[in-house]
Amino acid sequence: MSSIYKVIEIIGGSDKSWEDAAKKAVETAAKSLKDIRIAEVKELDMRVDKNKVVEYRVKMRVSFKYTPG
């Protein structure tokens, strides 16, 4: 039997780093998505306030096993 995967986009944020933003995004998504297989970083950006970086943001594509229900 072949597997089917669904792909969605998520955005994670962190005041520490892009790596932390990506990790938090995947860990949070994993609470409601079952069997995440791949997380691909598509874009990196930063939110700036008064000339200071206040948030690192990561836009990612996440694929997970699709189970029809």
Backbone hydrogen bonds, N-H to C=O, Kabsch-Sander energy under -0.5 kcal/mol:
donor,donor_aa,acceptor,acceptor_aa,energy
6,K,64,F,-2.7
8,I,62,V,-2.4
10,I,60,M,-2.5
12,G,58,V,-2.4
14,S,56,Y,-1.9
21,A,17,S,-1.9
22,A,18,W,-2.5
23,K,19,E,-2.5
24,K,20,D,-2.6
25,A,21,A,-2.1
26,V,22,A,-2.3
27,E,23,K,-2.6
28,T,24,K,-2.5
29,A,25,A,-2.5
30,A,26,V,-2.3
31,K,28,T,-1.2
32,S,29,A,-1.6
33,L,29,A,-2.0
37,R,63,S,-3.0
38,I,63,S,-1.2
40,E,61,R,-3.2
41,V,39,A,-0.5
42,K,59,K,-3.1
43,E,59,K,-1.7
45,D,57,R,-2.3
47,R,55,E,-2.9
48,V,46,M,-0.5
49,D,52,K,-2.8
52,K,49,D,-1.3
54,V,47,R,-3.0
55,E,47,R,-1.4
56,Y,14,S,-3.6
57,R,45,D,-3.4
58,V,12,G,-2.5
59,K,43,E,-2.6
60,M,10,I,-3.1
60,M,58,V,-0.5
61,R,40,E,-2.7
62,V,8,I,-3.0
62,V,60,M,-0.5
63,S,38,I,-2.7
64,F,6,K,-2.1
65,K,35,D,-1.5
66,Y,4,I,-3.2
67,T,65,K,-0.5
